[in-house]
Amino acid sequence: MDKSKIKNVLFVVSAAVLFVCVLVLSGAGAGDDKEPKIGDIGDGNRSQPVHVINLLTEAEEGEESSVIAPDDEPLMPFSPRQTCGECHDYEAISQGWHFNAADPCVEAGLPGEPWILVDLLTATQLPLSYRPWPGAFSPKEIGMTKTQFVRQFGRHLPGGGVAEAPDEDAEPSEIMRELVTGKLEINCMACHDGDPSYNQSDYDLQIKKDNLRWAATATCGFASVKGSAKDMPNTWDPFLGETPDDPKKIPPSVSYNINRFSAKNEVFLDIRKKTLSERCYFCHSSADMSHGADHWKADEDIHLKAGLTCVDCHRNGLNHAINRGYEGEPSGQNDVSISTLTCRGCHLGEEGSDHPTAGRLGAPMPIHKGIPTVHFEKLTCTACHSGPWPMEKVHHAKTSRAHALGTIGVNKSAEALPHISYPVFTEEKQPDGKIAPHKLLWPAFWGRLKDGKVTPVLPDVVKKTAGKVLPGIKENIQRLRAGNWPEYTTENIADVLKKLATSNKGDGAPVYISGGKLHRLDDAGSLIEEDHPTARPYVWSFAHDVRPASQSLGIDGAAGCDHCHNTKAPFFFGKVTVDSPVAAEHGRVEEMVDMQAGVDGNYIWAFNMSFIFRPWMKATVLMASMILAGFLLLFGLKGLGKLAKFTAGDN
């Protein structure tokens, strides 16, 4: 066969292979286009869908889930993945903002409230986040596995995400335990259950017992769970309903209210597609401890009092990419229906829109009469309208996620760690960098310094290595009972650092971060402190609770300038307490202006000082203007007289 024929054959074969590949790839692509689930296809009807459905069990690998009947043996908890996933795309939902923190492909967005690891004995309050927010540490970075993270913070996790993803850092024993405990699937009921008997606080109790697969079921009013997976050995199989040999150890089991099941084993679930604000509050409450935790002393957000709900502004579609409501949010770009759900967009509208957008949901359109436009270029709306009125000293806050509010047995002391200060007026961590009210946390933790970077050390490691030289419990019993810092001396810190220096020397020099300073031992073994970026406070902006316009900064016209522009104005000169367990650092404060980048405190003081003399200047200018006007009038009249005479002479 000559070369030309060989080339022709090769060409035909290559074309055939290419054609087959195209067909295969086309088929694969077509298969990826999943049919939408029935519950994800809306018809435009705004009424509340009725959910009378079967409850489905968790499916073991390679098997299908089964319908739960109240006479099953053993009775299993229902699986949100299987039950809700019958009609809704569970995988699409799992990409939502509440579940995607560990996904590196998701934009981190504006820094938000971190998870805060607290340990009293080691005087630790450490901000954590799987999102790369400045000042927060990744749990993986400090050696915390996803399993440990869930045990620590699962009380206020909605399930899914890190609570359901494979844990590549887990020990073999932790992986074995998953067969016993199960995982925290997305708890759809946490947001969408409208039944008054729904009890989210029981979620925390189940997690403490390692009853992860039972946690969502236990919160529902038609079921109860008893027993503890924590007491079960790794060989215990929950699908077999085995009873342990030790009668004191009760395996987890579920009981259902048989009256809630129909003849078809269907159960009515009071599912609300528009989440109740009370459901949001469980994880997103904030208590101003200057009033204590007494709700009757504090006012609710003006929007909620006006009849709006959280999800009127914080909306999402099936993908649960919930709108966080700040200007420049990635999900709101080039979409007027989302961008106008910010403060500015809702009240003032979106420039360049092809239809009126101001006054959305009946929002009043503010005039801001007499306020120079520079304020709107430098400040967020929340700077004047949100949070408590700024005082000489910042307020102290407790939040649901930081202080386990809403759970059973929570420490209700006002001094309980972590210590969160607010409102602190500083720039937001986004391109326009407007000044906004923030909550602030001074980090405190033991770590290792290597190549200029500080890596935290888990409290359990510190206690194992240096437990004997940590400040005694007896001496600090009252403070520890209140959940407050133990009293540390500089000698205590030096002793602990010396102990830590004896282990893992290759990981860097031991340090202690506290009170905005890095503490370490010098070559002579003496304790020194110095500035370090890691020691600076972690801050995150907030938008609620919104005060009515009549209680906003600057509301009294010209007199309102004094709210910010006097030499003692808290907006610039409020005192931010530097929080620290170290006795020598107690009483230290920083002024608000020191936390505002590019702002000179002396210039601001001088500028504000000028407002004292502005009324005099205005009066002087007014008098000078009147005198000048008088002269102009006098000479103008004389000029008119001469003009009249001149005109008369010509005639």
Buried (B, 14 or more C-beta within 10 A) or exposed (E): EEEEEEEEEEEEEEEEEEEEEEEEEEEEEEEEEEEEBEBEEEEEEEEEEEBEBBBBBBEEEEEEBBBBBBEBEEBBBBBBBBBBBBBBBBEBBBBBBBBBBBBEEBEBBBBBBBBBBBBBBBBBBBBBBBBEBEBBBBBBEBBBBBBBBBBBBBBBBBBBBBBBBEBEBBEEEBEEBBBBBBBBBBBBBBBBBBBEEBBBBBBBBBBBBBBBBBBBBBBBBBBBBBBBBBBBEEEBEBEEEEEBEEEEBBBBBBEBBEEBBEEEBBBBBBBBEBBBBEBBBBBBBBBBBBEEBEEEEBBEBBBBEEEBBBBBBBBBEBBBBBBBBBBBBEBBEEEBEBBBBBBBBBBBBBEEEEEEBBBBBEBEEBEBEEBEEEBBEBBBBBBBBBBBEBEEBBBBBBBBBBBBBBBEEBBBBBBBBBBBBBBBBBBBBBEEEBBBBBBBBBBBBBBBBEEEEBBBBBBEBBBEBBEEBBBEEEEBEEBBEBBBBBBBEBEBBBBBBBBBBEEEEEBBBBBBBBBBBBBBBEEEEEBEBEEBEBBBBBBBBBBBBBBEBEEBBBBEEEEBBBBBBBBEBBBBBBBBBBBBBBEEBBEBEBBBBBBBEEBEBEEBBEEBEEBEEEEEEEEEEEEEEEEEEEEEEEEEEEEEEEEEEEEEEEE
